[in-house]
Amino acid sequence: MRVLYFHQHFSTPLGSTGTRSYEVARQLIRRGHQVTMVCGSGALADTGLTAEPRDGLRRGTVDGIDVIEICLPYSNYDSLWKRSLTFFRFAWRSVRIALREPYDLLFATSTPLTAGIPGIAMRVFKPRRKFVFEVRDLWPELPRAMGVIRNPLVLLGMGVLEKLSYLAMHGGVALSPGILAGMRRRTAARKPIEMIPNGADLELFRPPGEKHPNVSELPPGFPGDGLRCVFTGAHGLANGLDAVLDAAAELLARGRTDVHLIFIGDGKLKPQLAARSRREGLTNCRFFDPLPKKQLAHVMDAIDVGLMILANVPAFYYGTSPNKFFDYIASGLPVLTNYPGWLAEMIQAEQCGVAVPPADPVAFADALVRLAEDRDALAGMGVRARQLAEREFDREALTHRLVDLLERMIPTSAATASVAAPPAESTAELPAGAVVSQDVGGRSRR
């Protein structure tokens, strides 16, 4: 089977962002399929390609994946309208590539919602090809709930695009219970839709009994003792990280300088958060640049608690599947979350962390103090966190489930024949001489 895979924010493990699409593509290849990944150029992503682009594109083989990078720079620091323009430009180039590339199944993953446009278009131009749509966030529900987008015409347009994507797809993948319910509610036909959340990389992140922190691998200025709590990922409006700074102020007011709050990542609000920390003298807060996954795994060896923080928006409660949660539990870290929902319920049921009420710095600080003072309880939570990761969220098992779903879309005989003898379709969109071969080291480099 030939899979044409669209993910604007695709990254190999060399980048400082999620690698779900890389893992799925690698699993497809191990199962005997061909994968062409069409992606953009994200600030924290690393596609593995290093050749100079020609005509705005570069193409090469990375760990067996045929990667087509559309060189459209993207950053969370960009304005909403600049990001929207980048999304639509990527979608337009993607449609042109889909028209020319040979494939049996088109697999597109959001965000953004415009990721579904190639699949919609190909239902018109290549109606016999299958289209599977993976949804990582419910749009337009989330931007509407956050108040990021208020224009009724824009929201209407997003709603129409969402509906068209669901009508066009032959099957779907949801990353959380809320996304699954939303997709099923908006899909009239009984199409196969499965919930397959983000996974825990059990090979990269070490369990509690195997951790050996190495000071030389920690960023300069990293706290050397006390309770070290980390937040990894985007520092944006959706993350609500002022709640952590509020708790930091409460801790200092109590004289608890032994609890350190560590931020690793980037985002539009990071400068404001760092400025507030300096202005208020929050010496218990430390900010660090994003780290590649492999380096992040070493840092996790020196961490005691993982912080899963989001703004108090009800749409988030069941509508998100944060990568950081799965990294934390793979590392055997107790997780502290400050918003309700399916993950908070799981944390409480599995006794692998603490859930505190939203917008309550006193409760947040109380929980951290308890964890700092009861190291035996902390260790027990960490062991149960790793057990949960191994039992329910092994990334290898989850990628197998996703590939199983994709394989069901195409009869085995047809998939085998297409891989053995791909039809000659034009690739005129791609510049001659743009193909290079790269190897980022496969699983050993994650």
Buried (B, 14 or more C-beta within 10 A) or exposed (E): BBBBBBBBBBBBBBBBBBBBBBBBBBBBBEBEBBBBBBBBBBBBBBBBBEBEBBEEBBBBBBBBBBBBBBBBEBBBBBEEEEBBEBBEBBBBBBBBBBBEBBBBBBBBBBBBBBBBBBBBBBBEEBEEBBBBBBBBBBBBBBBBBBEEBEEEEBBEEBBEBBEBBBBBBBBBBBBBBBBBBBBBEBBEEEBEBEBBBBBBBBBBBBBBEEBEBEEEEBEEEBBEEBBBBBBBBBBBBBBBBBBBBBBBBBBBEEEBEBBBBBBBBBBBBBEEBBEBBEEEEBEBBBBBEBBBBBBBBBBBBBBBBBBBBBBBBEBBBBBBBBBBBBBBBBBBBBBBBBBBBBBBEBBEEBBBBBBBEBBBBEBBBBBBBEBBEEEEBBBBBBBBBBBBBBEBBBBBBBBBBBBEBBBBBBEEEEBBEBBEEEEEEEBEBBBEEBBBEBEBEBEEBB
